[in-house]
Amino acid sequence: MVGSSNSIIRGNRITANVKSAIFVQGLSGPTNGRNNLIEGNFLFQTGGSDSDAIQGHSNDSGTDINGLRIINNYIEMGSGDFGIEVGAFGGNAPTDVIIEDNLIKGTAAWFGGISLDDVSRSQITGNVVDSNGSDFSIGGIELVGVSASTISGNVVIGTAGGASGILMDGNGGTDDNTIANNVIDGFANTASKGGISLEASGGATTIKRNVITGNVVRFIAATNAGVSYRGIQIFGNTATSDVTDNDINHNIILGNGDTAIEGLTVVNNSGGTVDRNIFQSNTIIDVANGVFRDANQTNTTFLDNRFQGVTTEFAGTKVATEIRRNITVGSAADTITSGTTQTQVGATALTASFNDVDTHGNTDDGVKLPTAVAGAEVQIWNDTATANLRVWPATGDAIEAASVDAVGVVKVEPDIVVTYRAVDAKTWYITDSYDRSP
């Protein structure tokens, strides 16, 4: 589809493609290809060069493909490039692109799920990229020179291949984006990349003022000796790179105890600028190094992060790093089912510091805090779609202004993580609450 606007490509089945199955571009002249919709198609790629299943390129000087919408397509990659690729590639940078609710599945080696290159003011939401045991070599979602865009509510199901779940490449300036409430599940990679990677490489690159919040990265067992597996990482890889003023907050890194896994990593390899990045209120569980940083980063702040089951909280070099109010707490527990009697006696007793309640069958079913000990902290995540997870104290304790043994007034809603802190040997108070929903 060349130089066409306001068109719809819907409900097609295209198989055995060695080039792009659906291709949208501008036309020299210039003629723009704007406001097109690609929806509900079934695409099966078999590989070859330049073989993105859906490809949107502005392509020619002075043209654009603004307003392109790619929604609810099924894409199967039997090798090839990306499931979806959108970018300028010689034309003007596309804006207002929406990529939503697509399922992209691999069956052989491929580049990755979704790639945006020189795109702004766009959204990638609600997509699933499933490696299906195959290796993608670049990333589940790749952002190159992307600005002022939102990547939220996506799921990337990982692989032992050498890739990142979400790769932010600063070539061209990857700035002012929000990466929120994505799940990177089952990762263990061979190329020392990470679940979410902010990686400045190639030329004068910037990765600045991005917000990385509410994401979950879960690692499978490491399979490659000597390789570092990283939850969220910042890398300055060139002498001209600038990775500055990024805010990484309220993310959860779930390791598996492997000695190769790092929760948060800040490294400046090549003499560029890695400065004023903040890591705040993240939860890092069951990893070897909670944080690793080298001597070349500057003014990095680690504030109010929580470490559970971590061998070393802060590894590497402490130069030019501010560390405040980080705490190390106890263990983590998942696969928790809320008690169904809707009473203090029948509420499920919590025994860990971080508690993932992933089965909550009825509104007002509940869990019970451990016995209060001054300074103790417990996090409860309603990891379900069911409202009103109720929280009781242990016998003889109280929650905030409620009476002894009474249920807390605050109910934990779907995708909310609530933090309770014991101020003495009897009373719990809520000190933090954040939303992980897209």
VOGU-3710 file (C-alpha; in Angstrom, 3 decimals, decimal comma):
1> mvgssnsiir> 0,000/0,000/0,000  1,978/2,980/-1,359  0,909/6,582/-0,927  -2,574/5,529/0,199  -4,415/7,173/3,103  -7,510/6,287/5,171  -7,407/2,673/3,962  -8,305/-0,504/5,859  -6,587/-3,895/5,556  -8,689/-6,285/7,615
11> gnritanvks> -9,326/-10,012/8,025  -6,780/-11,363/5,546  -4,772/-14,594/5,794  -1,354/-14,442/4,157  1,035/-17,413/4,353  4,573/-18,457/3,361  5,888/-14,907/3,065  9,574/-14,335/2,413  9,088/-10,542/2,193  6,707/-8,303/4,125
21> aifvqglsgp> 3,117/-9,561/4,113  1,642/-6,065/4,533  3,645/-2,997/3,553  2,598/0,645/4,036  4,736/3,552/2,800  4,670/7,106/1,582  5,297/7,924/-2,082  7,756/10,399/-3,505  6,076/13,471/-4,799  5,462/13,684/-1,872
31> tngrnnlieg> 2,316/11,673/-1,172  1,719/10,679/2,421  0,241/7,375/3,558  -1,735/8,534/6,576  -4,387/7,176/8,941  -4,369/3,606/7,647  -5,726/0,683/9,691  -4,296/-2,866/9,653  -6,578/-5,044/11,762  -7,456/-8,680/12,388
41> nflfqtggsd> -5,102/-10,289/9,867  -3,381/-13,700/10,106  0,201/-13,582/8,837  2,700/-16,452/8,579  6,310/-15,561/7,736  8,939/-18,026/6,471  11,942/-15,717/6,496  14,199/-13,934/4,053  15,732/-10,460/4,095  13,541/-7,411/4,699
51> sdaiqghsnd> 10,799/-9,772/5,918  8,888/-7,925/8,645  5,358/-9,310/8,675  3,862/-5,790/8,850  6,118/-2,998/7,688  5,311/0,717/7,797  7,977/3,010/6,337  7,662/6,693/5,472  10,385/5,775/2,981  10,701/8,843/0,700
61> sgtdinglri> 11,898/12,340/1,488  9,104/14,622/2,635  6,539/11,833/3,157  5,096/10,289/6,297  2,760/7,528/7,479  1,323/9,364/10,473  -1,674/7,867/12,241  -0,940/4,257/11,261  -2,929/1,804/13,427  -1,920/-1,873/13,714
71> innyiemgsg> -4,466/-3,665/15,876  -5,358/-7,238/16,848  -3,307/-9,137/14,268  -1,921/-12,673/14,665  1,646/-12,997/13,397  3,755/-16,157/13,326  7,454/-15,738/12,574  9,190/-18,790/11,071  12,480/-16,854/11,005  12,730/-13,414/9,426
81> dfgievgafg> 12,992/-9,894/10,823  10,378/-8,263/13,090  6,726/-9,082/13,445  5,949/-5,353/13,148  8,354/-2,612/12,085  7,439/1,085/11,776  9,841/3,914/11,053  11,041/6,799/8,892  13,643/4,973/6,773  14,333/7,939/4,511
91> gnaptdviie> 11,039/9,778/5,029  9,690/11,908/7,854  9,476/10,476/11,349  6,012/8,893/11,809  3,810/10,230/14,604  0,619/9,070/16,312  1,202/5,390/15,545  -0,864/2,866/17,531  0,234/-0,777/17,840  -2,271/-2,562/20,051
101> dnlikgtaaw> -3,451/-6,051/21,064  -1,357/-7,994/18,555  -0,063/-11,534/19,187  3,372/-12,193/17,698  4,766/-15,707/18,044  8,068/-17,211/16,947  8,799/-20,658/15,538  12,446/-20,106/14,465  15,240/-17,551/14,890  14,054/-13,966/14,225
111> fggislddvs> 14,904/-10,373/15,109  12,040/-9,741/17,512  8,434/-8,724/17,991  7,958/-4,971/17,457  10,429/-2,354/16,276  9,934/1,424/16,175  12,675/3,478/14,473  12,554/7,287/14,518  8,934/7,517/15,709  7,277/9,973/18,122
121> rsqitgnvvd> 4,002/10,486/20,036  2,972/6,856/19,594  1,614/3,944/21,643  2,505/0,276/21,943  -0,071/-1,273/24,277  -1,495/-4,673/25,152  0,626/-6,742/22,767  2,006/-10,230/23,431  5,387/-11,239/22,002  5,979/-14,959/22,607
131> sngsdfsigg> 9,363/-16,387/21,655  7,770/-19,856/21,880  11,192/-21,332/22,622  12,805/-19,703/19,571  15,534/-17,082/19,789  15,061/-13,459/18,841  18,342/-11,697/18,439  17,404/-8,037/19,145  14,406/-7,635/21,432  10,802/-8,345/22,141
141> ielvgvsast> 10,153/-4,620/21,685  12,876/-2,410/20,166  12,837/1,396/20,367  15,411/3,279/18,269  15,223/7,049/18,202  11,724/6,982/19,703  10,401/9,975/21,649  7,349/11,048/23,653  5,728/7,614/23,328  4,070/5,133/25,688
151> isgnvvigta> 4,860/1,423/25,850  2,486/-0,140/28,354  0,703/-3,334/29,300  2,691/-5,560/26,938  3,882/-9,096/27,692  7,174/-10,428/26,342  7,671/-14,138/26,955  11,372/-14,793/26,910  13,907/-17,237/25,695  17,488/-18,315/26,282
161> ggasgilmdg> 18,382/-16,287/23,188  20,574/-13,200/23,181  18,049/-10,383/23,426  16,340/-7,906/25,710  12,679/-7,935/26,575  12,431/-4,198/25,849  15,489/-2,618/24,209  15,777/1,187/24,202  18,568/2,097/21,772  19,520/5,750/21,938
171> nggtddntia> 20,658/6,051/18,316  18,854/9,183/17,135  17,561/10,071/20,600  15,247/7,826/22,610  13,892/10,420/25,017  10,801/11,354/27,051  9,085/7,953/26,822  7,010/6,080/29,403  7,626/2,324/29,776  4,915/1,177/32,184
181> nnvidgfant> 3,302/-1,981/33,511  4,898/-4,411/31,071  5,738/-8,009/31,965  9,012/-9,530/30,788  8,613/-13,191/31,705  11,054/-16,087/31,657  14,232/-14,366/30,522  17,792/-15,683/30,592  19,832/-14,314/27,741  23,223/-15,036/26,239
191> askggislea> 24,303/-11,537/25,266  24,538/-9,805/28,648  21,494/-7,682/27,924  18,504/-7,333/30,201  14,826/-7,587/30,771  14,619/-3,828/30,078  17,755/-2,288/28,589  18,569/1,405/28,107  21,545/1,042/25,818  23,249/3,964/24,088
201> sggattikrn> 25,190/2,612/21,128  26,330/3,999/17,789  27,063/7,656/17,044  25,821/10,599/19,112  23,078/8,880/21,060  20,802/10,017/23,882  18,472/8,173/26,236  17,072/10,918/28,444  14,110/11,693/30,698  12,410/8,328/30,275
211> vitgnvvrfi> 10,157/6,910/32,997  10,380/3,149/33,579  7,659/2,244/36,075  5,533/-0,639/37,308  7,179/-3,309/35,154  7,854/-6,916/36,173  10,910/-8,856/34,985  11,056/-12,554/35,872  14,083/-14,728/35,115  14,258/-18,427/34,394
221> aatnagvsyr> 17,322/-20,459/35,343  20,558/-19,181/33,847  22,023/-21,496/31,242  25,281/-19,847/30,194  28,275/-19,808/32,522  29,933/-16,428/32,954  27,066/-14,390/31,504  25,376/-11,624/33,490  21,579/-11,609/33,501  20,191/-8,162/34,270
231> giqifgntat> 16,705/-7,070/35,261  16,859/-3,384/34,263  20,113/-1,985/32,951  21,584/1,316/31,831  24,564/1,148/29,460  26,580/3,999/28,001  28,448/2,259/25,206  30,008/5,090/23,162  32,152/8,125/23,914  29,371/10,418/22,652
241> sdvtdndinh> 26,433/8,725/24,399  24,300/10,583/26,942  22,074/8,536/29,278  20,716/11,126/31,680  17,772/11,926/33,967  15,938/8,612/33,612  13,514/7,623/36,391  13,287/3,889/37,151  10,656/3,365/39,849  8,252/0,799/41,326
251> niilgngdta> 9,489/-2,092/39,188  9,743/-5,699/40,387  12,708/-7,918/39,482  12,150/-11,603/40,250  15,309/-13,701/40,079  15,766/-17,359/40,833  18,844/-17,366/43,030  21,283/-17,826/40,175  24,709/-16,314/40,854  24,713/-14,571/37,448
261> iegltvvnns> 21,635/-12,403/37,969  21,782/-8,660/38,740  18,651/-6,697/39,584  19,639/-3,154/38,518  22,772/-2,287/36,543  24,385/1,084/35,714  27,508/0,935/33,544  29,372/3,488/31,439  31,797/1,582/29,250  33,155/4,150/26,825
271> ggtvdrnifq> 33,558/7,572/28,372  30,209/9,107/27,481  27,750/10,529/30,025  25,681/8,407/32,408  24,398/10,969/34,887  21,555/11,825/37,288  19,560/8,617/36,849  17,330/7,641/39,764  16,235/4,177/40,894  13,420/4,523/43,405
281> sntiidvang> 11,035/2,140/45,202  11,974/-0,899/43,130  11,689/-4,410/44,567  14,530/-6,816/43,764  14,035/-10,432/44,785  16,228/-13,538/44,829  19,241/-12,320/42,827  22,997/-12,364/43,416  23,599/-8,595/43,152  20,718/-6,268/43,880
291> vfrdanqtnt> 22,579/-3,389/42,194  25,775/-3,279/40,152  27,385/0,022/39,117  30,792/0,981/37,785  33,082/3,925/38,448  32,206/5,916/35,330  28,573/6,718/36,076  27,857/9,899/38,033  25,160/11,173/40,386  23,084/8,005/40,331
301> tfldnrfqgv> 20,523/7,836/43,155  19,186/4,643/44,746  16,295/5,569/47,011  13,749/3,453/48,917  14,519/0,236/47,034  13,722/-3,106/48,675  15,967/-6,168/48,504  14,705/-9,645/49,359  16,761/-12,816/49,170  19,711/-10,866/47,708
311> ttefagtkva> 23,299/-12,031/48,240  24,876/-8,554/47,851  22,727/-5,431/47,873  25,238/-3,065/46,209  28,094/-4,445/44,127  30,669/-2,683/41,980  32,007/0,824/42,608  30,344/3,368/44,897  31,855/6,409/43,167  29,367/9,243/42,551
321> teirrnitvg> 26,411/7,253/43,828  23,861/8,371/46,405  22,264/5,572/48,410  19,436/6,426/50,795  16,711/4,544/52,689  17,121/1,252/50,834  16,120/-1,721/52,939  16,767/-5,428/52,958  13,796/-7,457/54,067  12,841/-11,109/54,208
331> saadtitsgt> 11,657/-13,620/51,698  9,099/-13,506/48,899  6,118/-15,756/48,251  3,977/-16,200/45,160  0,994/-18,405/44,223  -0,905/-17,235/47,311  -4,672/-17,853/47,487  -6,822/-15,515/49,568  -8,922/-17,142/52,297  -12,583/-17,583/51,403
341> tqtqvgatal> -14,304/-17,308/54,818  -13,997/-13,502/54,803  -12,963/-13,554/58,453  -9,749/-13,014/60,380  -9,634/-16,696/61,344  -10,024/-17,898/57,756  -7,799/-15,303/56,072  -4,640/-16,723/54,504  -1,689/-16,026/56,812  1,184/-14,252/55,088
351> tasfndvdth> 4,696/-15,365/55,987  6,902/-13,446/53,550  7,854/-9,817/53,051  6,634/-9,699/49,451  3,368/-11,542/48,797  1,935/-12,195/45,334  -1,751/-13,083/45,763  -2,467/-14,592/42,349  -5,702/-16,416/43,252  -8,497/-14,255/44,681
361> gntddgvklp> -11,778/-15,847/43,775  -14,341/-13,636/45,487  -14,714/-9,998/46,405  -13,799/-9,510/50,099  -11,809/-12,758/50,446  -8,705/-11,988/52,446  -5,202/-12,410/53,775  -3,703/-11,849/57,207  -0,561/-9,935/58,112  2,085/-11,596/60,284
371> tavagaevqi> 2,437/-10,618/63,918  3,579/-7,004/64,118  7,227/-6,351/64,946  8,378/-2,730/65,050  10,003/-1,837/61,718  8,730/-4,895/59,850  7,456/-4,308/56,340  5,091/-6,412/54,213  4,036/-5,864/50,614  0,798/-7,360/49,235
381> wndtatanlr> 0,111/-7,539/45,491  -3,410/-8,296/44,287  -2,211/-10,047/41,142  -5,760/-10,784/39,920  -8,698/-9,087/38,231  -10,945/-9,494/41,299  -11,635/-6,432/43,416  -11,474/-5,923/47,186  -8,730/-8,132/48,574  -9,238/-7,556/52,316
391> vwpatgdaie> -6,384/-7,486/54,822  -6,653/-8,520/58,493  -4,041/-8,161/61,240  -2,756/-11,120/63,221  -4,651/-11,837/66,442  -4,132/-9,016/68,931  -2,853/-6,548/66,309  -4,485/-3,632/64,493  -4,303/-1,870/61,130  -4,158/1,918/61,348
401> aasvdavgvv> -7,239/3,315/63,162  -9,249/0,092/63,018  -9,966/-1,807/66,226  -7,792/-4,694/67,387  -8,437/-7,782/65,217  -10,630/-5,762/62,813  -10,181/-5,883/59,058  -8,310/-2,931/57,566  -10,368/-0,196/55,958  -8,284/-0,194/52,776
411> kvepdivvty> -8,984/-3,007/50,316  -6,315/-4,000/47,799  -7,705/-3,574/44,296  -6,576/-5,450/41,146  -2,939/-4,858/40,138  -2,278/-2,722/43,224  0,763/-3,319/45,447  0,290/-2,025/49,016  3,077/-1,736/51,579  2,325/-2,162/55,312
421> ravdaktwyi> 4,852/-1,153/57,978  4,625/-1,988/61,678  5,215/1,090/63,823  5,353/-0,951/67,036  4,568/-4,462/68,258  0,849/-4,024/67,586  -0,059/-1,594/64,792  0,437/-1,633/61,014  0,257/1,449/58,782  0,120/1,705/54,992
431> tdsydrsp> 3,221/3,542/53,780  3,045/3,054/50,016  0,621/1,985/47,298  1,093/1,856/43,538  -0,818/0,714/40,503  0,569/-1,859/38,089  -2,375/-1,819/35,671  -1,738/-0,656/32,077
//
